Amino acid sequence: MIETIVNIIVGTAAFIFFSVLTWFVWETNKYISERNRLRKETGKYYDHEIHEELLRRARATQVKDKE
């Protein structure tokens, strides 16, 4: 009886652990893919350079829209 309860608890814990691990890998993969896409699009390598380039483009778009 106790062995069955322990097996259920261990199985549940393993399921939760692997679910969180899968989610983490999925989110990391999405982040890396987005970063690589932005690197190709902007021609910049470092995150702060990419951010600055995107801000510069956003400002240019806003100025163009106001005209």
GROMACS elastic network, one bead per residue, 0.5 to 0.9 nm:
[ bonds ]
;  ai    aj funct       b0    kb
    1     4     6  0.52693   500
    1     5     6  0.65506   500
    1     6     6  0.88073   500
    2     5     6  0.51080   500
    2     6     6  0.61551   500
    2     7     6  0.85665   500
    3     6     6  0.50768   500
    3     7     6  0.61172   500
    3     8     6  0.86394   500
    4     7     6  0.50463   500
    4     8     6  0.62142   500
    4     9     6  0.86619   500
    5     8     6  0.51039   500
    5     9     6  0.62113   500
    5    10     6  0.86026   500
    6     9     6  0.50862   500
    6    10     6  0.60474   500
    6    11     6  0.84205   500
    7    10     6  0.51222   500
    7    11     6  0.59314   500
    7    12     6  0.84571   500
    8    11     6  0.50788   500
    8    12     6  0.60622   500
    8    13     6  0.85292   500
    9    12     6  0.51282   500
    9    13     6  0.60915   500
    9    14     6  0.85445   500
   10    13     6  0.50525   500
   10    14     6  0.60511   500
   10    15     6  0.85324   500
   11    14     6  0.50948   500
   11    15     6  0.61173   500
   11    16     6  0.86480   500
   12    15     6  0.50632   500
   12    16     6  0.62038   500
   12    17     6  0.85535   500
   13    16     6  0.51629   500
   13    17     6  0.60622   500
   13    18     6  0.86158   500
   14    17     6  0.50300   500
   14    18     6  0.60995   500
   14    19     6  0.83942   500
   15    18     6  0.53191   500
   15    19     6  0.60013   500
   15    20     6  0.86405   500
   16    19     6  0.50394   500
   16    20     6  0.62106   500
   16    21     6  0.85304   500
   17    20     6  0.52934   500
   17    21     6  0.61376   500
   17    22     6  0.86193   500
   18    22     6  0.59328   500
   18    23     6  0.84430   500
   19    22     6  0.51253   500
   19    23     6  0.61965   500
   19    24     6  0.86337   500
   20    23     6  0.50583   500
   20    24     6  0.61346   500
   20    25     6  0.86810   500
   21    24     6  0.50886   500
   21    25     6  0.62741   500
   21    26     6  0.86119   500
   22    25     6  0.51807   500
   22    26     6  0.61132   500
   22    27     6  0.86618   500
   23    26     6  0.50438   500
   23    27     6  0.61670   500
   23    28     6  0.85477   500
   24    27     6  0.52574   500
   24    28     6  0.60991   500
   24    29     6  0.85364   500
   25    28     6  0.51162   500
   25    29     6  0.60690   500
   25    30     6  0.86638   500
   26    29     6  0.51762   500
   26    30     6  0.63244   500
   26    31     6  0.87435   500
   27    30     6  0.51104   500
   27    31     6  0.61852   500
   27    32     6  0.86667   500
   28    31     6  0.50704   500
   28    32     6  0.61645   500
   28    33     6  0.85303   500
   29    32     6  0.52197   500
   29    33     6  0.60738   500
   29    34     6  0.85685   500
   30    33     6  0.51325   500
   30    34     6  0.61154   500
   30    35     6  0.85477   500
   31    34     6  0.52204   500
   31    35     6  0.61320   500
   31    36     6  0.86223   500
   32    35     6  0.50301   500
   32    36     6  0.60916   500
   32    37     6  0.85419   500
   33    36     6  0.51374   500
   33    37     6  0.61518   500
   33    38     6  0.86546   500
   34    37     6  0.50618   500
   34    38     6  0.62086   500
   34    39     6  0.85951   500
   35    38     6  0.51174   500
   35    39     6  0.61364   500
   35    40     6  0.87285   500
   35    47     6  0.80403   500
   35    50     6  0.88223   500
   36    40     6  0.63111   500
   36    41     6  0.85811   500
   36    45     6  0.88821   500
   37    40     6  0.52543   500
   37    41     6  0.61379   500
   37    42     6  0.86210   500
   38    42     6  0.58457   500
   38    43     6  0.78718   500
   38    44     6  0.80255   500
   38    45     6  0.88792   500
   38    50     6  0.70210   500
   39    42     6  0.54159   500
   39    43     6  0.53763   500
   39    44     6  0.53659   500
   39    45     6  0.57369   500
   39    46     6  0.82109   500
   39    47     6  0.87139   500
   39    50     6  0.69976   500
   40    43     6  0.53699   500
   40    44     6  0.75805   500
   40    45     6  0.87188   500
   41    44     6  0.82053   500
   42    45     6  0.84750   500
   42    49     6  0.89500   500
   42    50     6  0.65672   500
   42    53     6  0.68328   500
   42    54     6  0.78750   500
   43    50     6  0.81658   500
   44    47     6  0.80883   500
   44    49     6  0.59869   500
   44    50     6  0.56095   500
   44    53     6  0.80133   500
   45    48     6  0.86925   500
   45    49     6  0.68983   500
   45    50     6  0.69334   500
   46    49     6  0.53342   500
   46    50     6  0.63152   500
   46    51     6  0.87299   500
   47    50     6  0.50859   500
   47    51     6  0.61362   500
   47    52     6  0.86370   500
   48    52     6  0.61346   500
   48    53     6  0.85876   500
   49    52     6  0.51048   500
   49    53     6  0.61592   500
   49    54     6  0.86412   500
   50    53     6  0.51238   500
   50    54     6  0.62032   500
   50    55     6  0.86329   500
   51    54     6  0.51758   500
   51    55     6  0.62077   500
   51    56     6  0.86141   500
   52    55     6  0.50761   500
   52    56     6  0.61190   500
   52    57     6  0.86473   500
   53    56     6  0.50166   500
   53    57     6  0.62108   500
   53    58     6  0.86028   500
   54    57     6  0.50933   500
   54    58     6  0.61291   500
   54    59     6  0.86446   500
   55    58     6  0.50142   500
   55    59     6  0.61664   500
   55    60     6  0.85619   500
   56    59     6  0.51908   500
   56    60     6  0.61945   500
   56    61     6  0.86517   500
   57    60     6  0.50192   500
   57    61     6  0.61386   500
   57    62     6  0.86279   500
   58    61     6  0.50785   500
   58    62     6  0.62180   500
   58    63     6  0.86991   500
   59    62     6  0.50604   500
   59    63     6  0.62074   500
   59    64     6  0.85407   500
   60    63     6  0.51955   500
   60    64     6  0.61348   500
   60    65     6  0.86208   500
   61    64     6  0.50118   500
   61    65     6  0.61023   500
   61    66     6  0.86929   500
   62    65     6  0.50605   500
   62    66     6  0.62884   500
   62    67     6  0.88590   500
   63    66     6  0.52199   500
   63    67     6  0.65562   500
   64    67     6  0.54055   500
